[in-house]
Amino acid sequence: MLLISALFGAETAHARAGDMPGPDEAGAKITAVREIDARTRDLTVSSPAMHSSIPVRVILPKSWKTHRLATYPVLYMLHGGDDDYTSWTRETDVEALAKNSDVLVVMPDGGRAGYYTDWKAGTPRWETFHTVELVRLMEKKYRANSSRAIIGLSMGGFGALNYAAHHRGMFRYVASMSSYVDLNEPTVRFALALGAQREGTDLQKVWGDPDENADIWQAHNPSAMPAAFRGTKVHLSAGDGTPGLMDAHRALDVVLVGALAEATLATSMEKFATSLRSSGVRTTTHFYRPGTHSWSYWRRELHSIWPAVAQALR
């Protein structure tokens, strides 16, 4: 809460020598930087791929200011479908986890029901923004190196998996928390339709018609391309949908929605994990009971996987 208060109460920090980059080769540029605290920045990135400006929150490595020639490994963190780039710092203690690490943490906005996809309709182009423009900016202006990991939850977990599969070798480690992993499952199609309708998104603009454009749907279906994850360590986690003590502080209707949203994910992820291992992909899993679709469990999971993330990035 203190961080959020600082965000909305602080003055925008304009042009400072190490913080206000110019355009990269792809044309993306940082047009504003807001200093949240000594190590946290909110960037406004003008993106040709998006034809708009997108907010990105970064946490600088502990030695970023003192070791000015050093480059740093990067952890990208993707939010869920009805949230934004502030969610990881709002809902978890990722700043504290990263406090003693020389890792650059990058938390970009991914839009509400944006699906971390270059839409068939032409725009938005979330994948190009995140995996081309933003990666280049982080390398050129924040001294990121080629050691990368990516984690996400719900829609962000789906995006993290697709990014790792589409860009083999870009990420050493990918973690997906409580995400759908098989676009062919009827329950997933139903949930996607509900979520898209809620946010006013036309899924045919995202991937086209499921039958006529089946190739596009399958190109964004993690379960259809397990071999694409070879060379990347994959971690999958989900609850069984049963409410537990960590849900006690939440309203009953919220708990019920979270329970329904989580109920079928672990079974699908287990099948996906089996196919990954059969394809020679290093895969770890954590399927837990109880567990609903909520931050209480994702915070715990972030702590659980943090050592593995740090190890992968060394």
Steps between C-alpha positions, in 0.01 A plus 500: 500500500787736574635446149166575339463814709844606388408433139200728498648759732840537340595753238606364162875478474590645162820462300786369703815378336474121557123484505369666184597290199458595138351281225632153428529345155137392501389855578370440854608764747454592862324835520463535877640351819335521840716418800305296754788439741877457486476195273150496352407692185184534296582549132277625222603328178391632162452185291471487120370143531216617721446842339475633853690549825519211744596515871776275632619468860862401566697416814869576455774259610661587834831601338349673195610848607844407630610256229432710195668268251335180626220322316226311681271199460132580459179363649187589305173475696163492322167585663157342465220588261306744717799674659793721403876557534472608866356167616821320597619783726148569627423139595841347582826591669705456183699815589616333821578175319710690246662730757829312523512372144679638199201429279304752294127438556276619216120510535334624179135569447328236288154648465169374633422183303792576268611134496869587452450461128557684174133519408385370164318831455839673478506683831572476783831315458578405858751227420710724276495774760607269783747269326658740250458865590509468879782246503712733285424800718595312815827388342595836355388730779480295821797272431304177485692202367386186321434298817121514532215337690129564467212425735131574483168416659166418341499674157859608574603139553351414162694792351825396667470149355425627151788746509742227607372263229499760223848632583709193573809583696377841612408381851689259722203451733124540463244466779126494442268531799132406470482543124314323224741300283280329241281714274330184370328423829128594498522643854784726392311621193197572720708687759677700228166596347367617837813699580512659156134596518551655843784717371335579166755302297415321177704178499473482121709818489758327719546160328227493237225241468589181694419282198603713204814621677583184692867541407517831688325355804741206509800728455395661829416176678780392739374142515531468122874577498677328794824448307533879460590523869820296469787693653271689739416383850122504549310528829123450517280556805130511584256422778209261489230766545427412863481806729737495796608709797671750270156581353341574839542879473329522162133549418309180430408593141865582423611167647244310293613667179862423587413141577323449167779672307764270651314170514607346167841659452715251689370200301578673172841610623584147615433369148713780358782421744494136387531599135780745582700231680437256214650762269812531711410828671618556856171546684402555863147521636314602813135395509354583839189446707328718608547784254286752313569755227633767733805698603533326836621188321697683231696694765594171663597351165721798416696443821521129426648540152722802568815292572449308174456826307820641653688178424385499138610858451854454641 
